[in-house]
Amino acid sequence: MGAEVIIVPALFGIVFGMFYLYISARNKERLALIEKGADASIFFNKAKRLTPFWKVFILNVSLLMIGLGIGIFIAAILEQSGFLNDAVYPSAIFTFGGIGLLVGFFMTKKLQE
């Protein structure tokens, strides 16, 4: 009973603390720039990204899912062949998922150039 009572407020406190630190740090940074004489328009002119966020997100998620699928497939083949036991599943899933994310990183980098 005691753990549930502590975990929920702790999670809310962590989320609140993160937002508070983000807002207060941003405010202090802006005030420091204004004191130094920087133009206030720099806060509103956001640099255009070469590639929209949703394309990068979909690319990375799709490559992660492909990597996970290949990992499960390779683990099933290795288990059926009798080389390894059930412990091959997590290692293959994480390995091929990581490879998929690494490929996604390099494809995103190439896409933004």
N, C-alpha and C positions, 0 to 999 in steps of 0.2 A: 504494500500500500504506500509506503514512504517513497519509493523510487518514482512512481507515477506523479506524485505531487511535486517532486523536485524537477523532473525532466521537462515538463511543459512550460513552467515559468522560465527555466533556464534557456530553452529554445527561443521563446519570445524575447528574452533579454539579449541574447546573442544577435538576433535579427535587428532589434532596436538599436543596439550598440553599433552595429555595422553601418546602418543608415545614418545614425547620429555622427559618427566619425567621418563618413563621406561628406555629409552636408557641411559640417563645421570646418573640415579641411578645405573644401572648395570655397567657402566663404572667406576664410583667412587668406587663401591664395589670391582671390579676387581683390580683397582689400589691399593687400601688399602691392599688387600690380597698379591699382588706382593711385596709391600713395606715391609710387614712382613715376607717375605721369603717363601710364599706358592708356591707350584709347579703349573705351568701354565696348567698342564694336567687336573686339577680338573675342568676346564671350558669345557672340551670336553668329559669327561667320565660322561655320564648321567646314572643314576641308571635305570635298567630295571624295568618297571612296571610289576606287576604280570598279570594284565589284560589290553588288548589294550583299548585305548580310545574309539574307535568306538563301542565296545561291551557295555561299560558302557553307552554311549550316547543313543544307540538304546534301551537298557533296560529301561532307565529313560523316554525316549520319549514314548515308548510303554505303560508303566505303567501310564504315565500322560494321554494319549489318552483313555486308558481303564477307568481311573477314571473320565474323563470328560464325557464319554459315559454313565457310570453308574449314574453320577450326573444328566444328562439330563433325563435319563429314570426314576429315582426316582422322579424328579421334575414333570414330566408329570403324573406319577401315583398319586402323591399328589394333583395335580391340578384337575385331572379328578375325584378324590374321593370327591372333594369339601371342603377339609380341609383348603387349602391355596389358595391364588391368584397368580398372575404373579410374585410376588416378591420372590417366592420360587426358581425360576430358577437360578439367580445369586448365591444365597447362596448355593444351592445344587451343582452347577458346581464347585465353588471355594472350597467347603468342600471336595468333592470327588476327585478333582484334587490334592489338598494338601495331602490327604491320599495316593493317588497314588504316589506322589513324595516322601513321607515319606517311603512308602514300597520300592520304588526304592533305596532310600538311604541305608536302612538296607540290601537290597539284594546286592547292590554294595559293601558294607562293608564286607558282608559274602563272596562275590565272590573274593575279594582281599586278604582274609586271607588264 
